[in-house]
């Protein structure tokens, strides 16, 4: 089963530029690439920071772009988003009984769980008892089927101090304790870091992707400001199988491979 992950689209007012790139143009190109190459995917998950300042008009632009997507999509909330404006533009976005933008989708490959890790007004993320109770209920009702968790904030340090200061800081231990009794969590997917990463946390594999807007430069030392970069935007092509989770990092604006293939032939 194939799914797509897009993250950190950061659309701004009037389809303008930010940090030297145009988020609208990049996301448009991303959706066009998916439409051409991955229209057979089951689902596209967009893991937060949809609009840079959460404006209604930015979400309106997002809706226009996503109308070109030939597959269903699932929107998640990030620290740059505004829950009420997001829900105004996308009223079918599911919420839980406490108003958090989180839900589940059951597919043949297993259960996908989408967590809301936003702390209103903060860049860092949080996981509270209400969210823990909700997640526990979803894990219990999965009946042992494979589970895949999607979050905006990573709940652990990735070795980049400026990014680690904005990770899931409130409730990271609570999240670890909540998932510890369950052995059927196969993988965690997150956004927020604007970088390709992979590894494991408490025995659960994880991955993240570069955003479709700007990126965070690989700085392993603390710097006065977060260093942004113009590395290529990317999205994830993910295969969920009975015995494996395969993640491809696709730099959709990099045509180097196509040029090399043409020359070789």
N, C-alpha and C positions, 0 to 999 in steps of 0.2 A: 504494500500500500504506500502510495506516494503522497506526502503533504509538503507544503511550501511554508517557509517562515520568512517574513519581512519584519524589520524592526527599525525603530528610531527614525521615523520619516520627517519629523520636525518641520512640518509645513508652517510658513509664516504668512503674514498679511500680504495681500495683493500679489501672491505668487512670486515674492521677491527673493533676493539672495540672503544668505547668512553664512558667515565665516568663509566667504569667498566661493561658495557653491550655490546652486539653485535647487533647493529641496524638491520643489514641484516638478521641475524638468527631470530630475533624477528618478523620482518615484514614477512619473509617467513612463519613462523608458523601462523601468523595472517591470511595470505591469504589462507593457507591450511585449517584453521578452518572455514573461510567463505565458502570455496568451499564445505566443507562437510555439513555444517549446514544451509547455507543461499544462496544456489544457486538459490533460488526462488526470491531473492530481485530484485527490479527494477533497482537499481543503487548503486554504491559505490562512495562516495565523499571523497576525500583526501584533507584535509584543510590546506595544506602548510607545510613549512619547510621539504621539500621532501629530499633534500641533504644538509648536514650540512654546506658545503662550496661551494655548487653550481657547483661542478666539472662535466664535461661531463661524465666521467666514472661512477660516482655515479648515474647519471640519467640513464646510460646504464644498471646498475645493477637493478635499479628500474623497467625499462622496462621488464627485464627478469622475475622478480618476478610477475609483474602485468599480464604477459602473461598467468599465471596460474589461474587468476581470471576468473570465469565463467560468470560474469555479467559485463555490461558496467561500466566504471569508469570516473570520472570527476576530473581532477587535478586542484588544486589551488596553488597560489604562496604565500610563506611566506618570512619573513625577511632574512632567511638564504639562500634563493634560488637566482638563477641567471636567470633572465627572458630569455635572449638570449640562454643560454645553455639548459634550459628547453625546449624552443621551437625548438631548433635544434634536440633534441632527440625525442620530441613528437610534430611533426609539425602540427598535427591535432587539437592541443589545441586551442580553439577559443580565439580571442582577440577582443577588441573594436576598434573603429576608431582612438583612441589615443594611441594604443599599449598596453593598460592595459589588463592583463589576466583576463578578466571578461566576463560573458555570462549568458544566461538563458537556462533553460530546462523546457518545459511545460509537465507535467504529468497529469494523471487523477485526482490526489489529489490536483493539483494546480501548481503554477509557482515557480520554484526554481531559485533564483538569487544568482550568485556567484560573490562576490566583490573582487577586488584587493585592498588591504590596505597597500601595501608595499611602503615605502619611501627608495629609493635606498641608500645603505650604512648605513642605520640606523636600530637599533633593534626595535624602536618604529614604530607605524603605522601612516598612514595619509589618509585623505579623502579630495580631492580637488574639485574645482568647476566643472572641467571636469567630474569627477566621479559622482558628485552630479547631473549634467545634464543627464548623462547616466542613473543613477538609477531612476531619476524622469520619464524618458521616459519609462522605463520598468514597473514601477509601474502604470503609466497611462494606458499603453496598456494591463495591466492584466485584465481590465474590471471587477474589483471587485472580481475576483477569489482569493482563498486563496494563499498567498505568504509566502515563507519561505526563509529567508536570511542566506547566508553562508559567513562568514568572517574568516580571520586568526586572527586578533587582536581584542580583546574585546574593545568596545568603552567606557568603564567605569571602575572604580576601583572595584576590587574583594576583597579588604581587605588584600592583601599581598603586602607590600610596594615595595619589590624588583621586583615583577612582574608588579605592577601598573606603575612603571617607564617606562615600555616597552609596555604599552597598546597603543591604538589608541590615540595619543596625539595631532596630528595635524588634526583639522577638526571634532572632536567629536561633537561639537555643530552643525556644518553644517550637519552632518549625522542625528542628532536628528531633526533638522529643516526640512530636506528633507523628512523624513518618517512621520513627524507629521500629514500631511493632509490625510494620508491613513489609513483606519481602517481595512484593510484586511491582514495586516502582522501578521501571526499567531505565528511565532517562529523565533529565531535567534540561529544559530549553529556556534560555533567558536572553534579554536584550541589555540595554542601559550602558554597557561598557564600550560600545562602538568599536569592538575588536573581535577577531576570531580567536576563541579560546576553546580548549577541550581538556577534560580530565575526569576526576571523580571526587565526590564529597560523601563521606560516610558510606562508601561503597557503591554510590549511585553515580553513573556516568553523567556528564553534562556537556553542553556546547553553547556557544554564543557566536554572534555574527557581527560583522561591520554593518552599520546602518546604511540607509539609502541617502542620508544627508552627509554631514561631515563625519570624520573619524577622530578617535583619540590616539595620539601618537604613543608608541611603546616607550614609556618613560618609567623605569623601574626605581627611580629616586624621586623624592618629594620635590616639587617645583613650586614657585610662588603662585603660578596659575596652571590650570589644566591646559596642556598643550594639545591643540587640535591639528589635524592633518588632512591632506587631500588624497589620501589613499583611496583606491577604487571602491565604490559602493558595491554591496553584495547582498545576495539573499541565499537562503538555505533550501536545498532540495533534499528531502528526508525520506528514507525508506524504512518503514516499520514492518518487521517480519517476525515470525514466531520465535526465531532464535538469534536475531540480530537487529541492531539499530544502526543504520548507515546514514552519515551526514555528509553532504557535498556542499562546499562553499563556492558559490558561483559569482565571480566578478563580472556582472552582466554588461559592463561597458568596456571590458578589456577584450579586444579582438586579436590579441597576439597569437593565440592558438590557431585561429582561423587563417591568419596570414601564413604561419609556419606550415600548416597543412596544405595550403594552396601551393606554396613554393616546393614542398616535398613531392607533390604529385606531378 
